[in-house]
Amino acid sequence: MNDERKTLTINLADAAGGAITPYLSGKERGKQARGMFDLDRFDREENLRVVVKLPEYLKGINSSYSLGLFSESVAHLGSLEAFLEKFQFDGKPEIIGLVLEALRRGIAGPPKLA
């Protein structure tokens, strides 16, 4: 399959302003990173693949940060599957798993109480 999409890489190390931050947390910080990387524009741009580089020193990323950074992209693209077609992650599998689990839970919404 010939993929003619343009590829753009964003590095989450840049979201920490050059500091080596082993943990990324907070919905507002995630939203700030979203604005810094201009993800709203990338969401609208067709034929674009975004590679999200997760620094090797990253030990954790909490669900609030992940949702602040990516939930609007999932909503704009219509599904987690469509999001993963456009956004690809490069980093430790356990960190990628934290991001994806946060997005899955965010899509499902809060648990229903009986």
DSSP file with accessible surface (Angstrom, degrees, kcal/mol):
  #  RESIDUE AA STRUCTURE BP1 BP2  ACC     N-H-->O    O-->H-N    N-H-->O    O-->H-N    TCO  KAPPA ALPHA  PHI   PSI    X-CA   Y-CA   Z-CA
    1    1 A M              0   0  222      0, 0.0     2,-0.8     0, 0.0     0, 0.0   0.000 360.0 360.0 360.0 129.0    0.0    0.0    0.0
    2    2 A N        -     0   0  128      2,-0.0     2,-0.7     0, 0.0     0, 0.0  -0.814 360.0-161.1 -93.6 112.2    1.4    3.4   -1.0
    3    3 A D        -     0   0   56     -2,-0.8     0, 0.0     1,-0.1     0, 0.0  -0.846  11.3-179.5 -98.2 110.9    0.8    5.9    1.7
    4    4 A E        +     0   0  164     -2,-0.7     2,-0.1     2,-0.0    -1,-0.1   0.201  37.1 127.2 -96.2  15.7    1.1    9.4    0.3
    5    5 A R        -     0   0   53      1,-0.1    43,-0.2    43,-0.1     2,-0.2  -0.453  63.4-117.8 -74.0 146.3    0.4   11.2    3.6
    6    6 A K  E     -a   48   0A 121     41,-2.5    43,-3.2    -2,-0.1     2,-0.5  -0.566  29.5-139.6 -75.1 142.3    2.8   13.9    4.8
    7    7 A T  E     -a   49   0A  70     -2,-0.2     2,-0.4    41,-0.2    43,-0.2  -0.933  19.4-176.5-112.8 132.1    4.3   12.9    8.2
    8    8 A L  E     -a   50   0A  53     41,-2.7    43,-3.1    -2,-0.5     2,-0.5  -0.983  12.5-149.7-123.8 136.1    4.9   15.4   11.0
    9    9 A T  E     -a   51   0A  89     -2,-0.4     2,-0.4    41,-0.2    43,-0.2  -0.915   9.3-171.0-110.2 131.5    6.6   14.5   14.3
   10   10 A I  E     -a   52   0A   9     41,-2.8    43,-3.4    -2,-0.5     2,-0.6  -0.948  12.5-149.1-114.9 141.9    5.8   16.2   17.6
   11   11 A N  E >   -a   53   0A  51     -2,-0.4     3,-1.9    41,-0.2     4,-0.5  -0.952   7.8-152.5-114.9 117.3    8.0   15.4   20.6
   12   12 A L  G >  S+     0   0    2     41,-2.6     3,-0.7    -2,-0.6     4,-0.5   0.688  92.7  74.8 -64.7 -14.2    6.4   15.5   24.0
   13   13 A A  G > >S+     0   0   19     40,-0.3     3,-1.2     1,-0.2     5,-0.9   0.866  90.4  58.8 -60.9 -32.7    9.8   16.5   25.4
   14   14 A D  G X 5S+     0   0   95     -3,-1.9     3,-1.5     1,-0.2    -1,-0.2   0.775  92.4  67.2 -67.3 -25.5    9.1   19.9   23.9
   15   15 A A  G < 5S+     0   0   31     -3,-0.7    -1,-0.2    -4,-0.5    -2,-0.2   0.725  94.1  58.7 -68.6 -20.1    6.0   20.2   26.0
   16   16 A A  G X 5S-     0   0   27     -3,-1.2     3,-1.4    -4,-0.5    -1,-0.3   0.309 114.4-115.3 -92.4   8.8    8.1   20.4   29.2
   17   17 A G  T < 5S-     0   0   73     -3,-1.5    -3,-0.2     1,-0.3    -2,-0.1   0.824  73.5 -50.7  66.0  30.5   10.0   23.4   28.0
   18   18 A G  T 3 <S+     0   0   71     -5,-0.9    -1,-0.3     1,-0.3     2,-0.2   0.286 107.6 126.3  91.8 -12.7   13.3   21.7   27.8
   19   19 A A    <   -     0   0   52     -3,-1.4     2,-1.1    -6,-0.1    -1,-0.3  -0.541  68.4-118.8 -77.7 145.2   13.1   20.2   31.3
   20   20 A I        +     0   0  127     -2,-0.2    -1,-0.1    -3,-0.1    -7,-0.0  -0.763  41.1 178.6 -84.1 102.0   13.5   16.5   31.7
   21   21 A T        -     0   0   46     -2,-1.1    38,-0.1     1,-0.1    -5,-0.1  -0.933  20.2-166.7-111.1 112.0   10.2   15.7   33.2
   22   22 A P  S    S+     0   0   49      0, 0.0    37,-3.2     0, 0.0    38,-1.7   0.699  76.8  43.8 -73.9 -16.8    9.7   11.9   33.9
   23   23 A Y  E     -c   60   0B 137     36,-0.2     2,-0.5    35,-0.2    38,-0.2  -0.993  65.0-159.6-131.4 132.6    5.9   12.4   34.5
   24   24 A L  E     +c   61   0B  14     36,-1.9    38,-2.5    -2,-0.4     2,-0.3  -0.945  29.3 158.1-108.9 126.3    3.4   14.4   32.5
   25   25 A S        +     0   0   46     -2,-0.5     4,-0.1    36,-0.2    -2,-0.0  -0.971  18.8  62.7-147.2 158.8    0.2   15.2   34.4
   26   26 A G     >  -     0   0   25     -2,-0.3     4,-2.1     3,-0.1     5,-0.2   0.507  60.1-121.0  97.1 125.3   -2.7   17.6   34.5
   27   27 A K  H  > S+     0   0  101      1,-0.2     4,-2.5     2,-0.2     5,-0.2   0.893 113.5  52.9 -60.9 -41.0   -5.5   18.3   32.0
   28   28 A E  H  > S+     0   0  122      1,-0.2     4,-2.4     2,-0.2    -1,-0.2   0.900 108.5  49.8 -64.5 -39.1   -4.5   22.0   31.8
   29   29 A R  H  > S+     0   0  154      2,-0.2     4,-2.3     1,-0.2    -1,-0.2   0.888 110.4  51.1 -65.1 -38.6   -0.9   21.1   30.9
   30   30 A G  H  X S+     0   0    0     -4,-2.1     4,-2.3     2,-0.2    -2,-0.2   0.917 110.5  48.6 -62.1 -42.3   -2.2   18.6   28.3
   31   31 A K  H  X S+     0   0   81     -4,-2.5     4,-2.2     2,-0.2    -2,-0.2   0.885 109.6  52.6 -64.8 -38.8   -4.4   21.4   26.8
   32   32 A Q  H  X S+     0   0  134     -4,-2.4     4,-2.6     2,-0.2    -2,-0.2   0.922 110.0  48.0 -62.1 -43.1   -1.4   23.8   26.8
   33   33 A A  H  X S+     0   0    5     -4,-2.3     4,-2.7     2,-0.2    -2,-0.2   0.901 107.8  56.3 -63.4 -40.1    0.7   21.2   24.9
   34   34 A R  H  X>S+     0   0    9     -4,-2.3     5,-2.0     1,-0.2     4,-0.6   0.926 111.1  43.5 -56.0 -46.3   -2.2   20.8   22.5
   35   35 A G  H ><5S+     0   0   55     -4,-2.2     3,-0.7     2,-0.2    -2,-0.2   0.908 111.2  54.0 -66.4 -41.6   -2.1   24.5   21.8
   36   36 A M  H 3<5S+     0   0  100     -4,-2.6    -2,-0.2     1,-0.3    -1,-0.2   0.906 114.1  41.2 -60.4 -40.6    1.7   24.5   21.6
   37   37 A F  H 3<5S-     0   0   21     -4,-2.7    -1,-0.3    -5,-0.1    -2,-0.2   0.529 106.1-130.4 -85.2  -6.7    1.6   21.8   19.0
   38   38 A D  T XX5 +     0   0   66     -3,-0.7     4,-1.6    -4,-0.6     3,-0.6   0.901  42.7 166.7  59.4  45.6   -1.4   23.3   17.1
   39   39 A L  H 3>< +     0   0    0     -5,-2.0     4,-2.7     1,-0.2     5,-0.2   0.795  66.3  66.5 -65.0 -26.8   -3.3   20.0   17.1
   40   40 A D  H 3> S+     0   0   71     -6,-0.3     4,-1.2     1,-0.2    -1,-0.2   0.925 104.4  45.2 -58.7 -42.5   -6.5   21.6   16.1
   41   41 A R  H <> S+     0   0  105     -3,-0.6     4,-1.2     1,-0.2     3,-0.4   0.921 112.3  50.8 -66.2 -42.2   -5.0   22.6   12.8
   42   42 A F  H  < S+     0   0   13     -4,-1.6     3,-0.2     1,-0.2    -2,-0.2   0.861 104.1  58.9 -65.4 -35.2   -3.5   19.1   12.3
   43   43 A D  H  < S+     0   0    7     -4,-2.7    -1,-0.2     1,-0.2    -2,-0.2   0.876 109.9  43.3 -58.3 -38.3   -6.9   17.5   13.1
   44   44 A R  H  < S+     0   0  156     -4,-1.2     2,-0.5    -3,-0.4    -1,-0.2   0.682  93.0  96.5 -81.6 -20.7   -8.4   19.4   10.1
   45   45 A E     <  -     0   0   58     -4,-1.2     3,-0.5    -3,-0.2     2,-0.1  -0.616  65.8-148.2 -79.7 119.3   -5.5   18.7    7.7
   46   46 A E  S    S+     0   0  162     -2,-0.5     3,-0.1     1,-0.2    -2,-0.1  -0.398  76.5  30.1 -79.2 162.5   -6.2   15.8    5.5
   47   47 A N  S    S+     0   0  116      1,-0.2   -41,-2.5    -2,-0.1     2,-0.4   0.868  92.5 124.6  57.0  38.5   -3.4   13.5    4.2
   48   48 A L  E     -a    6   0A   3     -3,-0.5     2,-0.4   -43,-0.2   -41,-0.2  -0.998  43.5-164.8-130.0 132.0   -1.3   14.1    7.3
   49   49 A R  E     -a    7   0A  44    -43,-3.2   -41,-2.7    -2,-0.4     2,-0.5  -0.954  11.1-153.5-110.2 135.3    0.1   11.6    9.8
   50   50 A V  E     -ab   8  87A   0     36,-3.2    38,-2.8    -2,-0.4     2,-0.6  -0.952   1.8-158.0-112.4 120.5    1.3   12.8   13.1
   51   51 A V  E     -ab   9  88A  26    -43,-3.1   -41,-2.8    -2,-0.5     2,-0.7  -0.884   8.2-152.9 -96.9 122.8    4.0   10.8   14.9
   52   52 A V  E     -ab  10  89A   0     36,-3.4    38,-2.7    -2,-0.6     2,-0.5  -0.876   8.7-152.9 -99.9 109.5    4.0   11.5   18.6
   53   53 A K  E     -ab  11  90A  53    -43,-3.4   -41,-2.6    -2,-0.7   -40,-0.3  -0.742   4.2-160.0 -86.3 121.9    7.4   11.0   20.1
   54   54 A L        -     0   0    1     36,-3.2    38,-0.2    -2,-0.5    42,-0.1  -0.922  26.9-116.6-101.6 119.6    7.4   10.0   23.7
   55   55 A P    >   -     0   0   13      0, 0.0     3,-1.5     0, 0.0    37,-0.2  -0.217  15.5-124.8 -59.3 146.4   10.9   10.6   25.3
   56   56 A E  T 3  S+     0   0  116      1,-0.3    35,-0.0    35,-0.1    -2,-0.0   0.799 109.6  58.1 -60.1 -32.0   12.7    7.6   26.6
   57   57 A Y  T 3  S+     0   0   76      2,-0.0    -1,-0.3   -36,-0.0     2,-0.3   0.597  78.3 115.1 -77.4  -7.9   13.1    9.1   30.0
   58   58 A L    <   +     0   0    2     -3,-1.5   -35,-0.2     1,-0.2    34,-0.1  -0.453  37.0 175.7 -67.5 124.4    9.3    9.4   30.4
   59   59 A K        +     0   0  138    -37,-3.2     2,-0.3     1,-0.3   -36,-0.2   0.608  61.7   1.5-103.2 -19.0    8.1    7.1   33.2
   60   60 A G  E     -c   23   0B   7    -38,-1.7   -36,-1.9     2,-0.0     2,-0.3  -0.980  43.9-166.3-167.4 153.9    4.4    8.1   33.2
   61   61 A I  E     -c   24   0B   8     -2,-0.3   -36,-0.2   -38,-0.2     2,-0.1  -0.958  28.7-136.3-144.2 120.8    1.7   10.1   31.7
   62   62 A N     >  -     0   0   65    -38,-2.5     4,-2.2    -2,-0.3     5,-0.2  -0.369  21.4-111.5 -84.7 165.4   -1.6   10.4   33.5
   63   63 A S  H  > S+     0   0   40      1,-0.2     4,-2.8     2,-0.2     5,-0.2   0.866 114.3  57.3 -62.8 -36.3   -5.1   10.2   32.0
   64   64 A S  H  > S+     0   0   51      2,-0.2     4,-2.6     1,-0.2    -1,-0.2   0.924 108.9  45.8 -61.6 -43.7   -5.9   13.9   32.6
   65   65 A Y  H  > S+     0   0    5    -41,-0.2     4,-2.3     2,-0.2     5,-0.2   0.948 113.3  49.7 -63.0 -47.8   -2.8   15.0   30.6
   66   66 A S  H  X S+     0   0    0     -4,-2.2     4,-2.9     1,-0.2     5,-0.4   0.912 113.5  46.0 -58.1 -44.1   -3.6   12.5   27.8
   67   67 A L  H  X S+     0   0   37     -4,-2.8     4,-2.0     2,-0.2     5,-0.4   0.901 111.2  51.7 -68.5 -40.3   -7.2   13.6   27.6
   68   68 A G  H  < S+     0   0    1     -4,-2.6    -1,-0.2    -5,-0.2    -2,-0.2   0.890 117.8  39.9 -61.1 -36.1   -6.3   17.3   27.7
   69   69 A L  H  < S+     0   0    0     -4,-2.3    -2,-0.2    -5,-0.2    -1,-0.2   0.906 133.3  13.8 -80.1 -42.1   -3.9   16.7   24.8
   70   70 A F  H  X S+     0   0    0     -4,-2.9     4,-2.1    -5,-0.2     3,-0.4   0.597  94.6  89.4-118.0 -13.9   -5.8   14.3   22.6
   71   71 A S  H  X S+     0   0   43     -4,-2.0     4,-2.5    -5,-0.4     5,-0.2   0.886  91.3  52.3 -62.2 -35.6   -9.5   14.0   23.5
   72   72 A E  H  > S+     0   0   90     -5,-0.4     4,-2.7     1,-0.2    -1,-0.3   0.869 108.5  52.2 -66.8 -32.4  -10.5   16.9   21.1
   73   73 A S  H  > S+     0   0    0     -3,-0.4     4,-2.7     2,-0.2    -2,-0.2   0.926 109.1  48.8 -67.4 -43.5   -8.7   15.1   18.3
   74   74 A V  H  X S+     0   0   10     -4,-2.1     4,-1.4     2,-0.2     5,-0.4   0.943 113.9  47.0 -60.4 -45.1  -10.5   11.9   19.0
   75   75 A A  H  < S+     0   0   76     -4,-2.5     3,-0.3     1,-0.2    -2,-0.2   0.927 113.6  47.5 -63.0 -44.7  -13.8   13.8   19.0
   76   76 A H  H  < S+     0   0  105     -4,-2.7    -1,-0.2     1,-0.2    -2,-0.2   0.904 114.1  46.4 -64.0 -40.9  -13.0   15.7   15.8
   77   77 A L  H  < S-     0   0   44     -4,-2.7    -1,-0.2    -5,-0.2    -2,-0.2   0.640 109.7-125.4 -81.0 -14.9  -11.9   12.5   14.0
   78   78 A G  S  < S+     0   0   63     -4,-1.4     2,-0.3    -3,-0.3    -3,-0.1   0.187  73.5  25.1  99.3 -18.4  -15.0   10.6   15.1
   79   79 A S  S  > S-     0   0   39     -5,-0.4     4,-2.1     1,-0.1     5,-0.1  -0.978  76.2-108.2-167.1 162.4  -13.4    7.6   16.8
   80   80 A L  H  > S+     0   0   14     -2,-0.3     4,-2.6     1,-0.2     5,-0.2   0.884 119.3  56.0 -64.0 -36.9  -10.4    6.2   18.5
   81   81 A E  H  > S+     0   0  138      1,-0.2     4,-1.1     2,-0.2    -1,-0.2   0.918 108.1  46.1 -62.2 -45.1   -9.7    4.1   15.4
   82   82 A A  H  > S+     0   0   32      2,-0.2     4,-1.3     1,-0.2     3,-0.3   0.895 111.3  53.6 -64.7 -38.7   -9.7    7.2   13.2
   83   83 A F  H >X S+     0   0    0     -4,-2.1     4,-3.7     1,-0.2     3,-0.5   0.932 107.9  49.8 -58.7 -45.7   -7.5    8.9   15.7
   84   84 A L  H 3< S+     0   0   57     -4,-2.6    -1,-0.2     1,-0.3    -2,-0.2   0.708 104.6  58.8 -72.5 -17.7   -5.0    6.0   15.6
   85   85 A E  H 3< S+     0   0  127     -4,-1.1    -1,-0.3    -3,-0.3    -2,-0.2   0.840 118.7  30.5 -71.6 -35.0   -5.0    6.2   11.8
   86   86 A K  H << S+     0   0   19     -4,-1.3   -36,-3.2    -3,-0.5     2,-0.5   0.856 120.2  51.5 -91.5 -41.6   -3.8    9.8   12.0
   87   87 A F  E  <  -b   50   0A   0     -4,-3.7     2,-0.4   -38,-0.2   -36,-0.2  -0.887  64.3-177.6-105.9 123.8   -1.7    9.8   15.2
   88   88 A Q  E     -b   51   0A  78    -38,-2.8   -36,-3.4    -2,-0.5     2,-0.4  -0.935  17.4-136.2-120.8 143.8    0.9    7.2   15.7
   89   89 A F  E     -b   52   0A  34     -2,-0.4     2,-0.5   -38,-0.2   -36,-0.2  -0.815  12.3-167.9-107.0 140.4    3.0    6.8   18.8
   90   90 A D  E     +b   53   0A  81    -38,-2.7   -36,-3.2    -2,-0.4     2,-0.3  -0.961  51.3  67.6-126.1 106.6    6.8    6.2   19.1
   91   91 A G  S    S-     0   0   17     -2,-0.5   -35,-0.1   -38,-0.2    -2,-0.1  -0.979  88.1 -21.2 172.5-168.9    7.9    5.3   22.6
   92   92 A K    >>  -     0   0   54     -2,-0.3     4,-2.4   -37,-0.2     3,-0.8  -0.406  55.5-130.1 -63.6 134.2    7.8    2.7   25.3
   93   93 A P  H 3> S+     0   0  103      0, 0.0     4,-2.6     0, 0.0     5,-0.1   0.847 106.5  56.4 -56.0 -35.5    4.9    0.4   24.9
   94   94 A E  H 3> S+     0   0  122      2,-0.2     4,-1.4     1,-0.2     5,-0.1   0.859 109.0  45.8 -68.2 -31.9    3.8    0.8   28.5
   95   95 A I  H <> S+     0   0    4     -3,-0.8     4,-1.9     2,-0.2    -1,-0.2   0.917 112.0  50.6 -75.3 -42.5    3.6    4.6   28.1
   96   96 A I  H  X S+     0   0   33     -4,-2.4     4,-2.6     1,-0.2     5,-0.2   0.929 108.0  55.2 -58.2 -41.1    1.7    4.3   24.9
   97   97 A G  H  X S+     0   0   35     -4,-2.6     4,-2.6    -5,-0.2    -1,-0.2   0.879 104.2  53.3 -60.0 -38.6   -0.6    1.9   26.7
   98   98 A L  H  X S+     0   0   80     -4,-1.4     4,-2.0     2,-0.2    -1,-0.2   0.915 110.5  47.2 -63.0 -42.4   -1.3    4.5   29.4
   99   99 A V  H  X S+     0   0    0     -4,-1.9     4,-2.2     2,-0.2    -2,-0.2   0.952 114.1  46.1 -63.9 -48.1   -2.3    7.1   26.7
  100  100 A L  H  X S+     0   0   27     -4,-2.6     4,-2.7     1,-0.2    -2,-0.2   0.895 111.2  51.6 -66.1 -38.6   -4.6    4.7   24.9
  101  101 A E  H  X S+     0   0   85     -4,-2.6     4,-2.6    -5,-0.2     5,-0.2   0.913 109.2  51.1 -64.0 -41.1   -6.3    3.4   28.1
  102  102 A A  H  X S+     0   0    1     -4,-2.0     4,-2.5    -5,-0.2    -2,-0.2   0.922 111.8  47.2 -60.8 -43.0   -7.0    7.0   29.1
  103  103 A L  H  X S+     0   0    2     -4,-2.2     4,-2.4     2,-0.2    -2,-0.2   0.914 111.2  50.8 -67.6 -40.6   -8.5    7.7   25.7
  104  104 A R  H  X S+     0   0  119     -4,-2.7     4,-2.0     1,-0.2    -2,-0.2   0.932 114.0  44.3 -60.7 -45.6  -10.6    4.5   25.8
  105  105 A R  H  X S+     0   0  126     -4,-2.6     4,-1.5     1,-0.2    -1,-0.2   0.885 112.1  53.3 -66.3 -38.4  -11.9    5.4   29.2
  106  106 A G  H  < S+     0   0   37     -4,-2.5    -2,-0.2    -5,-0.2    -1,-0.2   0.883 109.7  47.8 -64.2 -37.5  -12.5    9.0   28.2
  107  107 A I  H  < S+     0   0   94     -4,-2.4    -1,-0.2     1,-0.2    -2,-0.2   0.905 110.3  51.9 -68.6 -40.1  -14.6    7.9   25.2
  108  108 A A  H  < S-     0   0   74     -4,-2.0    -1,-0.2    -5,-0.2    -2,-0.2   0.781 103.7-147.4 -68.3 -26.6  -16.6    5.5   27.3
  109  109 A G     <  -     0   0   32     -4,-1.5    -1,-0.1    -5,-0.1    -2,-0.1  -0.206  40.5 -26.5  83.3-179.9  -17.4    8.3   29.8
  110  110 A P  S    S-     0   0  104      0, 0.0    -4,-0.0     0, 0.0     0, 0.0  -0.299  79.6 -92.3 -66.3 151.3  -17.9    8.0   33.5
  111  111 A P        -     0   0  117      0, 0.0     2,-0.4     0, 0.0    -2,-0.0  -0.317  41.7-115.0 -63.8 145.7  -19.1    4.7   34.8
  112  112 A K        -     0   0  178     -3,-0.1     2,-0.4     1,-0.0    -3,-0.0  -0.695  24.3-139.8 -83.8 130.6  -22.9    4.4   35.2
  113  113 A L              0   0  164     -2,-0.4    -1,-0.0     1,-0.1     0, 0.0  -0.769 360.0 360.0 -91.0 137.4  -24.1    4.0   38.8
  114  114 A A              0   0  154     -2,-0.4    -1,-0.1     0, 0.0     0, 0.0  -0.308 360.0 360.0 -76.2 360.0  -26.9    1.5   39.3
